[in-house]
Amino acid sequence: MKLVIGSDHAGFALKEEVRAKMTAEGHEVIDVGAYNAEASDYPDFAELVGAAIKRGDAPRGILICGSGVGVCVAANKIPGIRAGMCHDTYSAHQGVEHDDMNVLVMGARIIGSELAFELARAFLAAKFEIQGERFVRRYKKVLAIEAKYMCGEGSANRS
């Protein structure tokens, strides 16, 4: 599968390991940075991964920062991006199968490389297949929320 990967400085080393492993396993990996461990800002890489998916460069992405939280929050601001932070294989595949998750998020300070490889494999192997009325209903509600706020309805001013 083709995928896009990105990280900030805190996730750089793990990103490099995951990129190399996924490439070795036959995946085509687009690396949007960071390209070194110098201090960088996680929102920049979340946006690069999300934009690449939105453009159709790849159907899925992987984002890594220190905890995973920052890039997850930032990526989910992009309409059409459904990022989930996963530190167990069940969530990595179930997020795709039930929720059409298209970005796997991991925390480099939370997990090691072997678990990161397992999570990436589970995520990339999973297929989105809504089964059952309740899953269709829930998925449509998520899309409706996104559409509502994309149009500016219900948005709140923040000072």
C-alpha positions as CSV (number, residue, x, y, z in Angstrom):
1,M,0.0,0.0,0.0
2,K,1.1,3.6,-0.6
3,L,1.2,5.7,2.5
4,V,2.5,9.0,3.7
5,I,4.5,9.3,7.0
6,G,5.5,12.3,9.1
7,S,6.8,13.2,12.5
8,D,8.2,16.0,14.5
9,H,11.6,15.9,16.1
10,A,10.4,13.7,19.0
11,G,9.1,11.1,16.6
12,F,11.9,11.3,14.1
13,A,13.9,8.2,15.1
14,L,10.8,6.0,15.3
15,K,9.5,7.5,12.0
16,E,12.8,6.5,10.3
17,E,12.5,2.9,11.7
18,V,8.9,2.6,10.6
19,R,9.5,4.1,7.2
20,A,12.4,1.7,6.6
21,K,10.5,-1.4,7.8
22,M,7.4,-0.6,5.8
23,T,9.5,0.1,2.7
24,A,11.3,-3.2,3.2
25,E,7.9,-5.0,3.5
26,G,6.8,-3.6,0.1
27,H,4.9,-0.5,0.9
28,E,5.5,2.7,-1.0
29,V,6.2,5.4,1.6
30,I,6.1,9.1,1.0
31,D,8.1,10.8,3.8
32,V,7.1,14.4,4.5
33,G,9.6,15.0,7.3
34,A,10.9,15.8,9.8
35,Y,14.2,14.9,8.2
36,N,16.3,15.3,11.4
37,A,16.0,15.5,15.2
38,E,16.3,19.3,15.4
39,A,13.4,21.0,17.2
40,S,10.3,21.2,15.0
41,D,6.6,21.8,15.3
42,Y,4.2,18.9,15.2
43,P,1.3,20.7,13.6
44,D,3.4,21.3,10.4
45,F,3.8,17.6,9.9
46,A,0.2,16.7,10.8
47,E,-0.9,19.2,8.1
48,L,1.6,17.8,5.5
49,V,0.3,14.2,6.0
50,G,-3.3,15.3,6.0
51,A,-2.9,17.4,2.9
52,A,-1.1,14.5,1.0
53,I,-4.1,12.2,1.8
54,K,-6.6,14.9,0.7
55,R,-4.7,15.4,-2.6
56,G,-4.8,11.6,-3.2
57,D,-1.1,11.1,-2.9
58,A,-1.8,8.1,-0.6
59,P,-4.9,6.7,0.9
60,R,-3.4,6.4,4.4
61,G,-0.9,8.0,6.7
62,I,1.2,7.5,9.8
63,L,2.0,10.3,12.2
64,I,4.4,10.2,15.1
65,C,5.3,12.7,17.8
66,G,6.4,12.3,21.4
67,S,3.1,11.3,23.0
68,G,1.0,11.1,19.8
69,V,-1.6,13.5,21.2
70,G,-0.4,16.7,19.5
71,V,-0.3,15.3,15.9
72,C,-3.6,13.5,16.5
73,V,-5.4,16.7,17.5
74,A,-3.8,18.7,14.7
75,A,-4.5,16.1,12.0
76,N,-8.2,15.8,13.0
77,K,-8.7,19.5,12.3
78,I,-8.4,18.7,8.6
79,P,-11.8,17.7,7.0
80,G,-11.7,14.2,5.8
81,I,-8.9,13.1,8.1
82,R,-9.8,10.5,10.7
83,A,-6.7,10.1,12.8
84,G,-6.6,7.7,15.7
85,M,-3.9,7.3,18.3
86,C,-3.2,3.6,18.8
87,H,-0.8,1.8,21.1
88,D,-2.4,-1.6,20.7
89,T,-3.0,-3.7,17.6
90,Y,-6.8,-4.1,18.2
91,S,-7.3,-0.4,18.0
92,A,-5.0,-0.1,14.9
93,H,-7.2,-2.4,12.8
94,Q,-10.6,-1.8,14.4
95,G,-10.2,2.0,13.8
96,V,-10.0,1.3,10.1
97,E,-12.7,-1.5,10.0
98,H,-15.4,0.4,12.0
99,D,-14.4,4.1,11.7
100,D,-12.6,4.4,8.4
101,M,-9.5,5.7,10.2
102,N,-7.0,6.9,7.6
103,V,-4.2,8.1,9.8
104,L,-2.5,6.0,12.4
105,V,-0.9,8.1,15.2
106,M,1.7,6.8,17.6
107,G,3.7,8.2,20.5
108,A,7.5,7.6,20.2
109,R,8.0,8.2,23.9
110,I,5.2,5.6,24.7
111,I,6.0,2.6,22.5
112,G,9.0,0.9,21.0
113,S,9.8,0.1,17.4
114,E,8.6,-3.5,17.4
115,L,5.2,-2.6,18.6
116,A,5.2,0.3,16.1
117,F,5.8,-2.1,13.3
118,E,3.0,-4.4,14.5
119,L,0.6,-1.4,14.7
120,A,1.5,-0.2,11.2
121,R,1.0,-3.7,9.8
122,A,-2.4,-4.1,11.5
123,F,-3.4,-0.6,10.3
124,L,-2.3,-1.1,6.7
125,A,-3.8,-4.6,6.4
126,A,-7.3,-3.5,7.7
127,K,-10.2,-2.7,5.4
128,F,-13.1,-0.4,6.0
129,E,-16.2,-2.5,5.9
130,I,-19.2,-1.2,7.7
131,Q,-21.1,-4.2,8.8
132,G,-24.5,-3.8,10.4
133,E,-27.0,-0.9,10.7
134,R,-25.5,0.6,13.9
135,F,-22.1,1.0,12.2
136,V,-23.6,2.7,9.2
137,R,-25.7,5.0,11.4
138,R,-22.7,6.0,13.5
139,Y,-20.4,6.5,10.5
140,K,-23.0,8.7,8.8
141,K,-23.3,10.8,12.1
142,V,-19.6,11.4,12.1
143,L,-19.6,12.5,8.5
144,A,-22.6,14.8,9.3
145,I,-20.8,16.4,12.2
146,E,-17.8,17.1,9.9
147,A,-20.0,18.5,7.2
148,K,-21.8,20.8,9.6
149,Y,-18.6,22.4,10.9
150,M,-16.9,22.6,7.5
151,C,-19.7,24.9,6.4
152,G,-19.1,27.1,9.4
153,E,-22.4,26.3,11.1
154,G,-22.2,25.9,14.8
155,S,-18.7,27.2,15.0
156,A,-17.8,29.2,18.1
157,N,-15.7,32.3,18.3
158,R,-12.7,31.8,20.5
159,S,-10.9,34.7,22.0
